[in-house]
Amino acid sequence: MWKQLVIDHLAKAKRPLIVVLGPTASGKTELSLQVASFISSLAPVGGEGQGEGEIINADSRQLYKYLNIGTAKITAEEMRNIPHHLIDVLDPREEVTVSWYKEQAQRVIDEILARHHVPILVGGSMLYLSSIIDGLVPLPAADPKLRKKLERAYDLDDGMTLHAELHAMDPETAASFDRRNKPYVVRAMEIATMTGGKPSAQKKTSDVPYDLLLLAVSWPKDILDARIAVRTKQLLHSGWIEEVEGLLDRGYGSTDPAMKSHGYKEIMQWLSTEDRNKEELEKVIISKTKKYAKRQMTWWKGDERIHWIGHVAC
């Protein structure tokens, strides 16, 4: 089914962008490799038309170096000589934002199109994908000086005054979270101060400069849950704990952005306890991964652009 969708899309698209998305553990990587190989098989030899497929990572954790096992990062051998982009481009101490990702991904997409090749965006990080396929305009980056000032103001009376100010200018935003949620109150006031407008009005989109084909891998919930459990066990068996220990030995810690990633945080906490129960660690990671998959599916629910194509052979 998806092959005909790709053929039809490439026949009419002027600036094609194929997107492979889906919940964690669904098989996005395998599908992306199949799509890229298929596109390359269609490429004319020495003639005009679309060229080979190239893959662009849209998984926030795979942007980081050294996070290999826990992110199920594709290996050089598994890439099948297909070009891959935006993998291992950040140090674990570097902060990554949607704005940064959007800029980098669009740069790579445009370079691939300039070569008359076909970009294939692959991943499950919802905001990163949305920045490209919906033209989502990211909110302003944090201002450290302003944030510290607002945090001090919050601490004066446990946020009562700051939250009241937020409510006066934007009741919708103020009502969406509790006054005691310090990070949310501070960030909302930070956005209001930097933009001069209501935080609730800052979610903007721009035109998407690409012709999109969205493919997604679909599994019944019980099967996806089972796949998540099996993959988590495999990752732990393959050395995920040892990978985290290696990162700690390199000097990385819980305050570094990459180490806050799903699973890595739980393993660090587990390593810091005296009574270590590997089965309990496994259960915690599986449970949180299932919840994340549910959030992913909720995010994409109702998007009529997506072609849910069922599972792929892995």
Secondary structure in CASP SS format (residue, H / E / C, confidence):
PFRMAT SS
TARGET T0000
AUTHOR 0000-0000-0000
METHOD secondary structure of the structure
MODEL  1
M C 1.00
W H 1.00
K H 1.00
Q H 1.00
L H 1.00
V H 1.00
I H 1.00
D H 1.00
H H 1.00
L H 1.00
A H 1.00
K H 1.00
A C 1.00
K C 1.00
R C 1.00
P E 1.00
L E 1.00
I E 1.00
V E 1.00
V E 1.00
L E 1.00
G C 1.00
P C 1.00
T C 1.00
A C 1.00
S C 1.00
G C 1.00
K H 1.00
T H 1.00
E H 1.00
L H 1.00
S H 1.00
L H 1.00
Q H 1.00
V H 1.00
A H 1.00
S H 1.00
F H 1.00
I H 1.00
S H 1.00
S H 1.00
L H 1.00
A C 1.00
P C 1.00
V C 1.00
G C 1.00
G C 1.00
E C 1.00
G C 1.00
Q C 1.00
G C 1.00
E C 1.00
G E 1.00
E E 1.00
I E 1.00
I E 1.00
N E 1.00
A C 1.00
D C 1.00
S H 1.00
R H 1.00
Q H 1.00
L H 1.00
Y E 1.00
K C 1.00
Y C 1.00
L C 1.00
N C 1.00
I C 1.00
G C 1.00
T C 1.00
A C 1.00
K C 1.00
I C 1.00
T C 1.00
A C 1.00
E C 1.00
E C 1.00
M C 1.00
R C 1.00
N C 1.00
I C 1.00
P C 1.00
H E 1.00
H E 1.00
L C 1.00
I C 1.00
D C 1.00
V C 1.00
L E 1.00
D C 1.00
P C 1.00
R C 1.00
E C 1.00
E C 1.00
V C 1.00
T C 1.00
V H 1.00
S H 1.00
W H 1.00
Y H 1.00
K H 1.00
E H 1.00
Q H 1.00
A H 1.00
Q H 1.00
R H 1.00
V H 1.00
I H 1.00
D H 1.00
E H 1.00
I H 1.00
L H 1.00
A H 1.00
R C 1.00
H C 1.00
H C 1.00
V E 1.00
P E 1.00
I E 1.00
L E 1.00
V E 1.00
G C 1.00
G C 1.00
S C 1.00
M H 1.00
L H 1.00
Y H 1.00
L H 1.00
S H 1.00
S H 1.00
I H 1.00
I H 1.00
D C 1.00
G C 1.00
L E 1.00
V E 1.00
P C 1.00
L C 1.00
P C 1.00
A C 1.00
A C 1.00
D C 1.00
P H 1.00
K H 1.00
L H 1.00
R H 1.00
K H 1.00
K H 1.00
L H 1.00
E H 1.00
R H 1.00
A H 1.00
Y H 1.00
D H 1.00
L H 1.00
D C 1.00
D C 1.00
G C 1.00
M H 1.00
T H 1.00
L H 1.00
H H 1.00
A H 1.00
E H 1.00
L H 1.00
H H 1.00
A H 1.00
M H 1.00
D C 1.00
P H 1.00
E H 1.00
T H 1.00
A H 1.00
A C 1.00
S C 1.00
F C 1.00
D C 1.00
R C 1.00
R C 1.00
N C 1.00
K H 1.00
P H 1.00
Y H 1.00
V H 1.00
V H 1.00
R H 1.00
A H 1.00
M H 1.00
E H 1.00
I H 1.00
A H 1.00
T H 1.00
M H 1.00
T H 1.00
G C 1.00
G C 1.00
K C 1.00
P H 1.00
S H 1.00
A H 1.00
Q C 1.00
K C 1.00
K E 1.00
T E 1.00
S C 1.00
D C 1.00
V C 1.00
P C 1.00
Y C 1.00
D E 1.00
L E 1.00
L E 1.00
L E 1.00
L E 1.00
A E 1.00
V C 1.00
S C 1.00
W C 1.00
P C 1.00
K H 1.00
D H 1.00
I H 1.00
L H 1.00
D H 1.00
A H 1.00
R H 1.00
I H 1.00
A H 1.00
V H 1.00
R H 1.00
T H 1.00
K H 1.00
Q H 1.00
L H 1.00
L H 1.00
H H 1.00
S C 1.00
G C 1.00
W H 1.00
I H 1.00
E H 1.00
E H 1.00
V H 1.00
E H 1.00
G H 1.00
L H 1.00
L H 1.00
D H 1.00
R C 1.00
G C 1.00
Y C 1.00
G C 1.00
S C 1.00
T C 1.00
D C 1.00
P H 1.00
A H 1.00
M H 1.00
K H 1.00
S C 1.00
H C 1.00
G C 1.00
Y H 1.00
K H 1.00
E H 1.00
I H 1.00
M H 1.00
Q H 1.00
W H 1.00
L H 1.00
S C 1.00
T C 1.00
E C 1.00
D C 1.00
R C 1.00
N C 1.00
K H 1.00
E H 1.00
E H 1.00
L H 1.00
E H 1.00
K H 1.00
V H 1.00
I H 1.00
I H 1.00
S H 1.00
K H 1.00
T H 1.00
K H 1.00
K H 1.00
Y H 1.00
A H 1.00
K H 1.00
R H 1.00
Q H 1.00
M H 1.00
T H 1.00
W H 1.00
W H 1.00
K C 1.00
G C 1.00
D C 1.00
E C 1.00
R C 1.00
I E 1.00
H E 1.00
W E 1.00
I C 1.00
G C 1.00
H C 1.00
V C 1.00
A C 1.00
C C 1.00
END
